[in-house]
């Protein structure tokens, strides 16, 4: 079943909350897509990474 606009909005809000929480505790979160073999449309998996933030880095596009 395809995601609805409400589903997408909820996921977006959850992702933003995750990033906010990571910023509060001094962490960085990335979510990327990694292509799988054989290469074809839609053949990928998400890769989620979390690591300590650089204390000298600025966040929020500043």
PQR file of N, CA, C, O and H, with PARSE charges and radii, in Angstrom:
ATOM      1  N   UNK A   1       0.843  -1.173   0.000 -0.4000 1.5000
ATOM      2  CA  UNK A   1       0.000   0.000   0.000 -0.0000 2.0000
ATOM      3  C   UNK A   1       0.896   1.247   0.000  0.5500 1.7000
ATOM      4  O   UNK A   1       1.800   1.351   0.829 -0.5500 1.4000
ATOM      5  N   UNK A   2       0.662   2.173  -0.900 -0.4000 1.5000
ATOM      6  CA  UNK A   2       1.499   3.382  -0.958 -0.0000 2.0000
ATOM      7  C   UNK A   2       1.228   4.308   0.234  0.5500 1.7000
ATOM      8  O   UNK A   2       0.129   4.337   0.788 -0.5500 1.4000
ATOM      9  H   UNK A   2      -0.072   2.088  -1.574  0.4000 1.0000
ATOM     10  N   UNK A   3       2.256   5.054   0.605 -0.4000 1.5000
ATOM     11  CA  UNK A   3       2.135   6.001   1.709 -0.0000 2.0000
ATOM     12  C   UNK A   3       1.201   7.140   1.322  0.5500 1.7000
ATOM     13  O   UNK A   3       1.215   7.606   0.183 -0.5500 1.4000
ATOM     14  H   UNK A   3       3.149   5.031   0.155  0.4000 1.0000
ATOM     15  N   UNK A   4       0.392   7.582   2.275 -0.4000 1.5000
ATOM     16  CA  UNK A   4      -0.487   8.731   2.057 -0.0000 2.0000
ATOM     17  C   UNK A   4       0.275  10.006   2.401  0.5500 1.7000
ATOM     18  O   UNK A   4       1.367   9.953   2.967 -0.5500 1.4000
ATOM     19  H   UNK A   4       0.380   7.203   3.200  0.4000 1.0000
ATOM     20  N   UNK A   5      -0.307  11.148   2.057 -0.4000 1.5000
ATOM     21  CA  UNK A   5       0.309  12.424   2.427 -0.0000 2.0000
ATOM     22  C   UNK A   5       0.409  12.553   3.941  0.5500 1.7000
ATOM     23  O   UNK A   5       1.376  13.119   4.450 -0.5500 1.4000
ATOM     24  H   UNK A   5      -1.194  11.191   1.597  0.4000 1.0000
ATOM     25  N   UNK A   6      -0.575  12.038   4.663 -0.4000 1.5000
ATOM     26  CA  UNK A   6      -0.536  12.078   6.126 -0.0000 2.0000
ATOM     27  C   UNK A   6       0.614  11.217   6.653  0.5500 1.7000
ATOM     28  O   UNK A   6       1.306  11.611   7.592 -0.5500 1.4000
ATOM     29  H   UNK A   6      -1.360  11.578   4.249  0.4000 1.0000
ATOM     30  N   UNK A   7       0.818  10.044   6.051 -0.4000 1.5000
ATOM     31  CA  UNK A   7       1.941   9.182   6.443 -0.0000 2.0000
ATOM     32  C   UNK A   7       3.266   9.918   6.250  0.5500 1.7000
ATOM     33  O   UNK A   7       4.120   9.920   7.137 -0.5500 1.4000
ATOM     34  H   UNK A   7       0.256   9.724   5.288  0.4000 1.0000
ATOM     35  N   UNK A   8       3.427  10.538   5.088 -0.4000 1.5000
ATOM     36  CA  UNK A   8       4.668  11.243   4.779 -0.0000 2.0000
ATOM     37  C   UNK A   8       4.904  12.411   5.726  0.5500 1.7000
ATOM     38  O   UNK A   8       6.035  12.652   6.148 -0.5500 1.4000
ATOM     39  H   UNK A   8       2.733  10.535   4.368  0.4000 1.0000
ATOM     40  N   UNK A   9       3.838  13.141   6.061 -0.4000 1.5000
ATOM     41  CA  UNK A   9       3.954  14.269   6.985 -0.0000 2.0000
ATOM     42  C   UNK A   9       4.363  13.785   8.371  0.5500 1.7000
ATOM     43  O   UNK A   9       5.174  14.427   9.038 -0.5500 1.4000
ATOM     44  H   UNK A   9       2.919  12.946   5.718  0.4000 1.0000
ATOM     45  N   UNK A  10       3.806  12.654   8.808 -0.4000 1.5000
ATOM     46  CA  UNK A  10       4.163  12.095  10.117 -0.0000 2.0000
ATOM     47  C   UNK A  10       5.627  11.664  10.142  0.5500 1.7000
ATOM     48  O   UNK A  10       6.340  11.938  11.107 -0.5500 1.4000
ATOM     49  H   UNK A  10       3.147  12.133   8.266  0.4000 1.0000
ATOM     50  N   UNK A  11       6.068  11.000   9.100 -0.4000 1.5000
ATOM     51  CA  UNK A  11       7.469  10.557   9.028 -0.0000 2.0000
ATOM     52  C   UNK A  11       8.402  11.760   9.010  0.5500 1.7000
ATOM     53  O   UNK A  11       9.443  11.740   9.666 -0.5500 1.4000
ATOM     54  H   UNK A  11       5.489  10.776   8.316  0.4000 1.0000
ATOM     55  N   UNK A  12       8.048  12.800   8.277 -0.4000 1.5000
ATOM     56  CA  UNK A  12       8.864  14.025   8.238 -0.0000 2.0000
ATOM     57  C   UNK A  12       8.972  14.628   9.632  0.5500 1.7000
ATOM     58  O   UNK A  12      10.061  15.012  10.060 -0.5500 1.4000
ATOM     59  H   UNK A  12       7.202  12.816   7.744  0.4000 1.0000
ATOM     60  N   UNK A  13       7.846  14.716  10.346 -0.4000 1.5000
ATOM     61  CA  UNK A  13       7.850  15.285  11.691 -0.0000 2.0000
ATOM     62  C   UNK A  13       8.699  14.438  12.644  0.5500 1.7000
ATOM     63  O   UNK A  13       9.431  14.977  13.473 -0.5500 1.4000
ATOM     64  H   UNK A  13       6.962  14.404   9.998  0.4000 1.0000
ATOM     65  N   UNK A  14       8.597  13.116  12.521 -0.4000 1.5000
ATOM     66  CA  UNK A  14       9.389  12.228  13.371 -0.0000 2.0000
ATOM     67  C   UNK A  14      10.884  12.392  13.094  0.5500 1.7000
ATOM     68  O   UNK A  14      11.694  12.390  14.022 -0.5500 1.4000
ATOM     69  H   UNK A  14       8.003  12.678  11.847  0.4000 1.0000
ATOM     70  N   UNK A  15      11.247  12.534  11.825 -0.4000 1.5000
ATOM     71  CA  UNK A  15      12.651  12.727  11.458 -0.0000 2.0000
ATOM     72  C   UNK A  15      13.172  14.048  12.020  0.5500 1.7000
ATOM     73  O   UNK A  15      14.302  14.117  12.503 -0.5500 1.4000
ATOM     74  H   UNK A  15      10.589  12.536  11.071  0.4000 1.0000
ATOM     75  N   UNK A  16      12.359  15.083  11.959 -0.4000 1.5000
ATOM     76  CA  UNK A  16      12.771  16.381  12.503 -0.0000 2.0000
ATOM     77  C   UNK A  16      12.944  16.308  14.016  0.5500 1.7000
ATOM     78  O   UNK A  16      13.857  16.922  14.567 -0.5500 1.4000
ATOM     79  H   UNK A  16      11.441  15.027  11.567  0.4000 1.0000
ATOM     80  N   UNK A  17      12.071  15.560  14.691 -0.4000 1.5000
ATOM     81  CA  UNK A  17      12.219  15.372  16.137 -0.0000 2.0000
ATOM     82  C   UNK A  17      13.504  14.612  16.459  0.5500 1.7000
ATOM     83  O   UNK A  17      14.191  14.929  17.430 -0.5500 1.4000
ATOM     84  H   UNK A  17      11.328  15.062  14.243  0.4000 1.0000
ATOM     85  N   UNK A  18      13.823  13.617  15.648 -0.4000 1.5000
ATOM     86  CA  UNK A  18      15.056  12.849  15.838 -0.0000 2.0000
ATOM     87  C   UNK A  18      16.279  13.751  15.714  0.5500 1.7000
ATOM     88  O   UNK A  18      17.196  13.675  16.531 -0.5500 1.4000
ATOM     89  H   UNK A  18      13.265  13.359  14.860  0.4000 1.0000
ATOM     90  N   UNK A  19      16.292  14.595  14.702 -0.4000 1.5000
ATOM     91  CA  UNK A  19      17.414  15.518  14.498 -0.0000 2.0000
ATOM     92  C   UNK A  19      17.506  16.506  15.652  0.5500 1.7000
ATOM     93  O   UNK A  19      18.603  16.803  16.126 -0.5500 1.4000
ATOM     94  H   UNK A  19      15.547  14.656  14.038  0.4000 1.0000
ATOM     95  N   UNK A  20      16.363  17.021  16.112 -0.4000 1.5000
ATOM     96  CA  UNK A  20      16.365  17.936  17.255 -0.0000 2.0000
ATOM     97  C   UNK A  20      16.948  17.258  18.492  0.5500 1.7000
ATOM     98  O   UNK A  20      17.769  17.844  19.197 -0.5500 1.4000
ATOM     99  H   UNK A  20      15.472  16.780  15.727  0.4000 1.0000
ATOM    100  N   UNK A  21      16.519  16.017  18.755 -0.4000 1.5000
ATOM    101  CA  UNK A  21      17.035  15.287  19.920 -0.0000 2.0000
ATOM    102  C   UNK A  21      18.536  15.038  19.787  0.5500 1.7000
ATOM    103  O   UNK A  21      19.281  15.170  20.758 -0.5500 1.4000
ATOM    104  H   UNK A  21      15.851  15.541  18.182  0.4000 1.0000
ATOM    105  N   UNK A  22      18.971  14.678  18.590 -0.4000 1.5000
ATOM    106  CA  UNK A  22      20.402  14.453  18.368 -0.0000 2.0000
ATOM    107  C   UNK A  22      21.190  15.733  18.643  0.5500 1.7000
ATOM    108  O   UNK A  22      22.242  15.689  19.280 -0.5500 1.4000
ATOM    109  H   UNK A  22      18.366  14.571  17.801  0.4000 1.0000
ATOM    110  N   UNK A  23      20.693  16.858  18.172 -0.4000 1.5000
ATOM    111  CA  UNK A  23      21.364  18.139  18.419 -0.0000 2.0000
ATOM    112  C   UNK A  23      21.446  18.440  19.912  0.5500 1.7000
ATOM    113  O   UNK A  23      22.461  18.941  20.393 -0.5500 1.4000
ATOM    114  H   UNK A  23      19.839  16.894  17.654  0.4000 1.0000
ATOM    115  N   UNK A  24      20.383  18.135  20.639 -0.4000 1.5000
ATOM    116  CA  UNK A  24      20.360  18.406  22.083 -0.0000 2.0000
ATOM    117  C   UNK A  24      21.421  17.608  22.836  0.5500 1.7000
ATOM    118  O   UNK A  24      21.996  18.096  23.809 -0.5500 1.4000
ATOM    119  H   UNK A  24      19.558  17.727  20.248  0.4000 1.0000
ATOM    120  N   UNK A  25      21.677  16.393  22.389 -0.4000 1.5000
ATOM    121  CA  UNK A  25      22.638  15.549  23.099 -0.0000 2.0000
ATOM    122  C   UNK A  25      24.029  15.564  22.457  0.5500 1.7000
ATOM    123  O   UNK A  25      24.935  14.863  22.907 -0.5500 1.4000
ATOM    124  H   UNK A  25      21.210  15.996  21.599  0.4000 1.0000
ATOM    125  N   UNK A  26      24.186  16.371  21.401 -0.4000 1.5000
ATOM    126  CA  UNK A  26      25.499  16.498  20.770 -0.0000 2.0000
ATOM    127  C   UNK A  26      25.839  15.355  19.829  0.5500 1.7000
ATOM    128  O   UNK A  26      26.966  14.859  19.823 -0.5500 1.4000
ATOM    129  H   UNK A  26      23.450  16.940  21.035  0.4000 1.0000
ATOM    130  N   UNK A  27      24.867  14.942  19.040 -0.4000 1.5000
ATOM    131  CA  UNK A  27      25.090  13.858  18.078 -0.0000 2.0000
ATOM    132  C   UNK A  27      24.671  14.315  16.685  0.5500 1.7000
ATOM    133  O   UNK A  27      23.935  15.289  16.524 -0.5500 1.4000
ATOM    134  H   UNK A  27      23.952  15.345  19.045  0.4000 1.0000
ATOM    135  N   UNK A  28      25.154  13.593  15.693 -0.4000 1.5000
ATOM    136  CA  UNK A  28      24.793  13.830  14.301 -0.0000 2.0000
ATOM    137  C   UNK A  28      24.136  12.562  13.769  0.5500 1.7000
ATOM    138  O   UNK A  28      24.612  11.457  14.030 -0.5500 1.4000
ATOM    139  H   UNK A  28      25.751  12.802  15.824  0.4000 1.0000
ATOM    140  N   UNK A  29      23.046  12.719  13.025 -0.4000 1.5000
ATOM    141  CA  UNK A  29      22.330  11.587  12.435 -0.0000 2.0000
ATOM    142  C   UNK A  29      22.253  11.801  10.928  0.5500 1.7000
ATOM    143  O   UNK A  29      21.924  12.894  10.468 -0.5500 1.4000
ATOM    144  H   UNK A  29      22.659  13.617  12.814  0.4000 1.0000
ATOM    145  N   UNK A  30      22.554  10.761  10.165 -0.4000 1.5000
ATOM    146  CA  UNK A  30      22.332  10.800   8.724 -0.0000 2.0000
ATOM    147  C   UNK A  30      21.547   9.563   8.318  0.5500 1.7000
ATOM    148  O   UNK A  30      21.700   8.489   8.900 -0.5500 1.4000
ATOM    149  H   UNK A  30      22.821   9.872  10.539  0.4000 1.0000
ATOM    150  N   UNK A  31      20.710   9.735   7.316 -0.4000 1.5000
ATOM    151  CA  UNK A  31      19.983   8.614   6.717 -0.0000 2.0000
ATOM    152  C   UNK A  31      20.240   8.691   5.223  0.5500 1.7000
ATOM    153  O   UNK A  31      19.847   9.652   4.563 -0.5500 1.4000
ATOM    154  H   UNK A  31      20.585  10.608   6.843  0.4000 1.0000
ATOM    155  N   UNK A  32      20.903   7.670   4.696 -0.4000 1.5000
ATOM    156  CA  UNK A  32      21.255   7.609   3.282 -0.0000 2.0000
ATOM    157  C   UNK A  32      20.645   6.364   2.662  0.5500 1.7000
ATOM    158  O   UNK A  32      20.128   5.492   3.361 -0.5500 1.4000
ATOM    159  H   UNK A  32      21.223   6.889   5.232  0.4000 1.0000
ATOM    160  N   UNK A  33      20.712   6.296   1.354 -0.4000 1.5000
ATOM    161  CA  UNK A  33      20.299   5.097   0.631 -0.0000 2.0000
ATOM    162  C   UNK A  33      21.524   4.469  -0.002  0.5500 1.7000
ATOM    163  O   UNK A  33      22.328   5.152  -0.637 -0.5500 1.4000
ATOM    164  H   UNK A  33      21.131   7.004   0.786  0.4000 1.0000
ATOM    165  N   UNK A  34      21.660   3.175   0.173 -0.4000 1.5000
ATOM    166  CA  UNK A  34      22.779   2.440  -0.427 -0.0000 2.0000
ATOM    167  C   UNK A  34      22.221   1.515  -1.497  0.5500 1.7000
ATOM    168  O   UNK A  34      21.333   0.706  -1.230 -0.5500 1.4000
ATOM    169  H   UNK A  34      21.007   2.621   0.689  0.4000 1.0000
ATOM    170  N   UNK A  35      22.744   1.641  -2.698 -0.4000 1.5000
ATOM    171  CA  UNK A  35      22.316   0.779  -3.803 -0.0000 2.0000
ATOM    172  C   UNK A  35      22.761  -0.648  -3.550  0.5500 1.7000
ATOM    173  O   UNK A  35      23.844  -0.883  -3.016 -0.5500 1.4000
ATOM    174  H   UNK A  35      23.465   2.298  -2.914  0.4000 1.0000
ATOM    175  N   UNK A  36      21.934  -1.587  -3.930 -0.4000 1.5000
ATOM    176  CA  UNK A  36      22.247  -3.008  -3.801 -0.0000 2.0000
ATOM    177  C   UNK A  36      22.473  -3.604  -5.180  0.5500 1.7000
ATOM    178  O   UNK A  36      22.022  -3.056  -6.186 -0.5500 1.4000
ATOM    179  H   UNK A  36      21.054  -1.396  -4.364  0.4000 1.0000
ATOM    180  N   UNK A  37      23.165  -4.713  -5.216 -0.4000 1.5000
ATOM    181  CA  UNK A  37      23.409  -5.427  -6.475 -0.0000 2.0000
ATOM    182  C   UNK A  37      22.321  -6.466  -6.681  0.5500 1.7000
ATOM    183  O   UNK A  37      21.916  -7.086  -5.698 -0.5500 1.4000
ATOM    184  H   UNK A  37      23.531  -5.158  -4.398  0.4000 1.0000
ATOM    185  N   UNK A  38      21.832  -6.696  -7.855 -0.4000 1.5000
ATOM    186  CA  UNK A  38      22.149  -5.950  -9.077 -0.0000 2.0000
ATOM    187  C   UNK A  38      21.484  -4.577  -9.048  0.5500 1.7000
ATOM    188  O   UNK A  38      20.412  -4.406  -8.468 -0.5500 1.4000
ATOM    189  H   UNK A  38      22.161  -6.192  -8.654  0.4000 1.0000
ATOM    190  N   UNK A  39      22.136  -3.602  -9.684 -0.4000 1.5000
ATOM    191  CA  UNK A  39      21.602  -2.246  -9.716 -0.0000 2.0000
ATOM    192  C   UNK A  39      20.299  -2.214 -10.506  0.5500 1.7000
ATOM    193  O   UNK A  39      20.245  -2.652 -11.655 -0.5500 1.4000
ATOM    194  H   UNK A  39      23.007  -3.741 -10.155  0.4000 1.0000
ATOM    195  N   UNK A  40      19.267  -1.699  -9.884 -0.4000 1.5000
ATOM    196  CA  UNK A  40      17.989  -1.493 -10.568 -0.0000 2.0000
ATOM    197  C   UNK A  40      17.159  -0.541  -9.717  0.5500 1.7000
ATOM    198  O   UNK A  40      17.434  -0.345  -8.534 -0.5500 1.4000
ATOM    199  H   UNK A  40      19.311  -1.344  -8.950  0.4000 1.0000
ATOM    200  N   UNK A  41      16.157   0.038 -10.326 -0.4000 1.5000
ATOM    201  CA  UNK A  41      15.309   1.000  -9.635 -0.0000 2.0000
ATOM    202  C   UNK A  41      14.669   0.355  -8.405  0.5500 1.7000
ATOM    203  O   UNK A  41      14.125  -0.746  -8.487 -0.5500 1.4000
ATOM    204  H   UNK A  41      15.933  -0.121 -11.287  0.4000 1.0000
ATOM    205  N   UNK A  42      14.738   1.036  -7.287 -0.4000 1.5000
ATOM    206  CA  UNK A  42      14.108   0.564  -6.072 -0.0000 2.0000
ATOM    207  C   UNK A  42      14.855  -0.524  -5.326  0.5500 1.7000
ATOM    208  O   UNK A  42      14.344  -1.055  -4.339 -0.5500 1.4000
ATOM    209  H   UNK A  42      15.181   1.930  -7.221  0.4000 1.0000
ATOM    210  N   UNK A  43      16.052  -0.867  -5.774 -0.4000 1.5000
ATOM    211  CA  UNK A  43      16.833  -1.918  -5.113 -0.0000 2.0000
ATOM    212  C   UNK A  43      17.898  -1.248  -4.255  0.5500 1.7000
ATOM    213  O   UNK A  43      19.047  -1.086  -4.667 -0.5500 1.4000
ATOM    214  H   UNK A  43      16.467  -0.436  -6.575  0.4000 1.0000
ATOM    215  N   UNK A  44      17.487  -0.866  -3.057 -0.4000 1.5000
ATOM    216  CA  UNK A  44      18.361  -0.147  -2.143 -0.0000 2.0000
ATOM    217  C   UNK A  44      17.943  -0.453  -0.711  0.5500 1.7000
ATOM    218  O   UNK A  44      16.893  -1.046  -0.463 -0.5500 1.4000
ATOM    219  H   UNK A  44      16.554  -0.997  -2.722  0.4000 1.0000
ATOM    220  N   UNK A  45      18.784  -0.039   0.214 -0.4000 1.5000
ATOM    221  CA  UNK A  45      18.441  -0.154   1.618 -0.0000 2.0000
ATOM    222  C   UNK A  45      18.865   1.118   2.335  0.5500 1.7000
ATOM    223  O   UNK A  45      19.842   1.756   1.941 -0.5500 1.4000
ATOM    224  H   UNK A  45      19.637   0.442   0.012  0.4000 1.0000
ATOM    225  N   UNK A  46      18.136   1.494   3.388 -0.4000 1.5000
ATOM    226  CA  UNK A  46      18.546   2.677   4.141 -0.0000 2.0000
ATOM    227  C   UNK A  46      19.758   2.365   5.016  0.5500 1.7000
ATOM    228  O   UNK A  46      19.901   1.263   5.546 -0.5500 1.4000
ATOM    229  H   UNK A  46      17.343   0.975   3.708  0.4000 1.0000
ATOM    230  N   UNK A  47      20.617   3.361   5.151 -0.4000 1.5000
ATOM    231  CA  UNK A  47      21.783   3.258   6.022 -0.0000 2.0000
ATOM    232  C   UNK A  47      21.704   4.422   6.998  0.5500 1.7000
ATOM    233  O   UNK A  47      21.739   5.585   6.595 -0.5500 1.4000
ATOM    234  H   UNK A  47      20.500   4.256   4.721  0.4000 1.0000
ATOM    235  N   UNK A  48      21.597   4.106   8.277 -0.4000 1.5000
ATOM    236  CA  UNK A  48      21.456   5.126   9.309 -0.0000 2.0000
ATOM    237  C   UNK A  48      22.734   5.151  10.133  0.5500 1.7000
ATOM    238  O   UNK A  48      23.198   4.124  10.628 -0.5500 1.4000
ATOM    239  H   UNK A  48      21.569   3.161   8.605  0.4000 1.0000
ATOM    240  N   UNK A  49      23.292   6.354  10.268 -0.4000 1.5000
ATOM    241  CA  UNK A  49      24.538   6.502  11.036 -0.0000 2.0000
ATOM    242  C   UNK A  49      24.338   7.572  12.109  0.5500 1.7000
ATOM    243  O   UNK A  49      23.658   8.575  11.895 -0.5500 1.4000
ATOM    244  H   UNK A  49      22.915   7.188   9.866  0.4000 1.0000
ATOM    245  N   UNK A  50      24.948   7.330  13.265 -0.4000 1.5000
ATOM    246  CA  UNK A  50      24.908   8.293  14.370 -0.0000 2.0000
ATOM    247  C   UNK A  50      26.315   8.381  14.944  0.5500 1.7000
ATOM    248  O   UNK A  50      26.953   7.358  15.191 -0.5500 1.4000
ATOM    249  H   UNK A  50      25.501   6.515  13.439  0.4000 1.0000
ATOM    250  N   UNK A  51      26.797   9.597  15.157 -0.4000 1.5000
ATOM    251  CA  UNK A  51      28.116   9.777  15.752 -0.0000 2.0000
ATOM    252  C   UNK A  51      28.139  11.084  16.532  0.5500 1.7000
ATOM    253  O   UNK A  51      27.277  11.940  16.335 -0.5500 1.4000
ATOM    254  H   UNK A  51      26.278  10.428  14.956  0.4000 1.0000
ATOM    255  N   UNK A  52      29.117  11.243  17.414 -0.4000 1.5000
ATOM    256  CA  UNK A  52      29.211  12.473  18.200 -0.0000 2.0000
ATOM    257  C   UNK A  52      29.469  13.672  17.288  0.5500 1.7000
ATOM    258  O   UNK A  52      30.243  13.596  16.334 -0.5500 1.4000
ATOM    259  H   UNK A  52      29.817  10.548  17.574  0.4000 1.0000
ATOM    260  N   UNK A  53      28.806  14.765  17.605 -0.4000 1.5000
ATOM    261  CA  UNK A  53      28.993  15.992  16.832 -0.0000 2.0000
ATOM    262  C   UNK A  53      30.328  16.634  17.178  0.5500 1.7000
ATOM    263  O   UNK A  53      30.838  16.471  18.286 -0.5500 1.4000
ATOM    264  H   UNK A  53      28.177  14.826  18.380  0.4000 1.0000
ATOM    265  N   UNK A  54      30.879  17.352  16.236 -0.4000 1.5000
ATOM    266  CA  UNK A  54      32.070  18.156  16.479 -0.0000 2.0000
ATOM    267  C   UNK A  54      31.644  19.327  17.362  0.5500 1.7000
ATOM    268  O   UNK A  54      30.774  20.103  16.968 -0.5500 1.4000
ATOM    269  H   UNK A  54      30.464  17.485  15.336  0.4000 1.0000
ATOM    270  N   UNK A  55      32.232  19.470  18.537 -0.4000 1.5000
ATOM    271  CA  UNK A  55      31.793  20.535  19.447 -0.0000 2.0000
ATOM    272  C   UNK A  55      32.019  21.941  18.883  0.5500 1.7000
ATOM    273  O   UNK A  55      31.413  22.899  19.364 -0.5500 1.4000
ATOM    274  H   UNK A  55      32.939  18.840  18.857  0.4000 1.0000
ATOM    275  N   UNK A  56      32.876  22.077  17.878 -0.4000 1.5000
ATOM    276  CA  UNK A  56      33.154  23.382  17.275 -0.0000 2.0000
ATOM    277  C   UNK A  56      32.254  23.691  16.083  0.5500 1.7000
ATOM    278  O   UNK A  56      32.287  24.799  15.548 -0.5500 1.4000
ATOM    279  H   UNK A  56      33.368  21.299  17.488  0.4000 1.0000
ATOM    280  N   UNK A  57      31.445  22.709  15.663 -0.4000 1.5000
ATOM    281  CA  UNK A  57      30.597  22.896  14.490 -0.0000 2.0000
ATOM    282  C   UNK A  57      29.356  23.697  14.850  0.5500 1.7000
ATOM    283  O   UNK A  57      28.850  23.621  15.970 -0.5500 1.4000
ATOM    284  H   UNK A  57      31.418  21.809  16.097  0.4000 1.0000
ATOM    285  N   UNK A  58      28.879  24.464  13.885 -0.4000 1.5000
ATOM    286  CA  UNK A  58      27.635  25.201  14.064 -0.0000 2.0000
ATOM    287  C   UNK A  58      26.522  24.407  13.412  0.5500 1.7000
ATOM    288  O   UNK A  58      26.743  23.772  12.381 -0.5500 1.4000
ATOM    289  H   UNK A  58      29.290  24.526  12.975  0.4000 1.0000
ATOM    290  N   UNK A  59      25.320  24.430  13.993 -0.4000 1.5000
ATOM    291  CA  UNK A  59      24.188  23.690  13.439 -0.0000 2.0000
ATOM    292  C   UNK A  59      23.098  24.664  13.025  0.5500 1.7000
ATOM    293  O   UNK A  59      23.157  25.858  13.321 -0.5500 1.4000
ATOM    294  H   UNK A  59      25.140  24.947  14.830  0.4000 1.0000
ATOM    295  N   UNK A  60      22.105  24.125  12.335 -0.4000 1.5000
ATOM    296  CA  UNK A  60      20.965  24.935  11.942 -0.0000 2.0000
ATOM    297  C   UNK A  60      21.250  25.882  10.799  0.5500 1.7000
ATOM    298  O   UNK A  60      20.573  26.901  10.665 -0.5500 1.4000
ATOM    299  H   UNK A  60      22.058  23.156  12.095  0.4000 1.0000
ATOM    300  N   UNK A  61      22.238  25.574   9.969 -0.4000 1.5000
ATOM    301  CA  UNK A  61      22.523  26.397   8.807 -0.0000 2.0000
ATOM    302  C   UNK A  61      23.176  27.718   9.151  0.5500 1.7000
ATOM    303  O   UNK A  61      23.162  28.636   8.331 -0.5500 1.4000
ATOM    304  H   UNK A  61      22.788  24.746  10.079  0.4000 1.0000
ATOM    305  N   UNK A  62      23.742  27.843  10.324 -0.4000 1.5000
ATOM    306  CA  UNK A  62      24.368  29.106  10.742 -0.0000 2.0000
ATOM    307  C   UNK A  62      25.773  29.195  10.232  0.5500 1.7000
ATOM    308  O   UNK A  62      26.459  30.186  10.482 -0.5500 1.4000
ATOM    309  H   UNK A  62      23.754  27.097  10.990  0.4000 1.0000
TER
END
